[in-house]
Amino acid sequence: MKKIQMVDLRSQYDKIKDAVDAGIQDVIDNTAFIKGAKVTDFQRDLENYLNVKHVIPVGNGTDALQIALMALGLKPGDEVITPTFTFIATAEVVALMGLTPVVVDVDFDTFNISLESVKRAITPKTKAIVPVHLFGQNADMEAILALAKEHNLFVVEDACQSIGSVYTFKDGRQAHSGCMGDIGCTSFFPSKNLGCFGDGGAIFTNNDELAAKMRAISNHGMVVRYHHDMVGINSRLDSIQAAVLGVKLNYLNDYNAARFAAASYYNAAFDGNDKIITPAQSANSTHVFHQYTLKLNGVNRAELIKHLNDKGIPAMIYYPVCLHLQKAYQDDRYKAGDFPVAEKLSECVISLPMHTELTEEQLKYVTTSVLELVG
Ligand SMILES: *Cc1c(COP(=O)(O)O)cnc(C)c1O
């Protein structure tokens, strides 16, 4: 049996090697390393895939979030609401910009931002909500969009883990993750569902004005060459990464289906065991399983991880510390106990290997090994 990894990028690459290598060689032959045709081709293909008006390729997912917030014209002291159980990037860019991150709790079942918690956090200074579609499943966007409209707030979706996931509104209308709010952001970090061979990211919007502004901001605030209309940054997707992504986008649905199949195998093995809570599936969102994350109930997590590691199986904790308890984000507004659901999750979650190349033999070995310890 092949060695089990959290993410097996090598096996995935082996299946598309010829097309990827040819794409990269093409960029080298043309030496169009920045803003080349590969980037515009990928941008167009992704716009079509997502059915969104504008895709703005940028340097990484964190920059995508920063550029999105820069384009909204927020001022120091403005409050931006984001969940406390997530990767640091959302709160980080808010803090970097001199805005005030306001963190809220999440739902135990879905790991996603809690609507009730958002409602309680809205003040006259609130300007935006940044929901994170954690682990590959959309947050409750219909309710979030309605709440944002009621309070005149922007919605910036963090779709770094959820590309390809589809949300269905009550009227039957469907939209891709990241294409529902004012702006959506994604990451092409290698291990993401659509990953490149380095750093990469993109911004999505249906708003022409915001799109033009974000394109300029990502390129030094430049609209006409060497004329700078606003303060910008330098954040571009390079052509070699776009060449890789152009090939992999053709397989994104297959990749997400393979993840779903692996998750279904895990679910079938664990369902009915009262010490293991399998991931809940929202009624209004598909799940692309960026991570397969269990909640343990009365199982010693450290012991389980050691048991798995001893058997050659990696396992990770996403995320072990909530944002409001991170050293860099300590302030007198928050203390331990403020967000009980998120804090409980940080103590009981465990993520198992999840990628596009898991074999049945590997999945069986993982589930058997988990159950050996859990019983
Ligand atoms: C990966 C990730 C990011 C950041 O993306 P980078 O490309 O690494 O900057 C932001 N938010 C979430 C939820 C992520 O998973």
The ligand as a Gaussian input file, in Angstrom:
#p B3LYP/6-31G(d) Opt

LIG

0 1
 C       -5.762000      28.772000       2.801000
 C       -6.692000      29.729000       3.433000
 C       -6.494000      31.116000       3.361000
 C       -5.243000      31.754000       2.837000
 O       -4.837000      31.392000       1.578000
 P       -3.291000      31.595000       1.171000
 O       -3.311000      31.373000      -0.303000
 O       -2.492000      30.578000       1.899000
 O       -2.908000      32.994000       1.515000
 C       -7.459000      31.944000       3.896000
 N       -8.558000      31.450000       4.486000
 C       -8.781000      30.126000       4.591000
 C      -10.028000      29.635000       5.250000
 C       -7.844000      29.225000       4.077000
 O       -8.072000      27.909000       4.211000

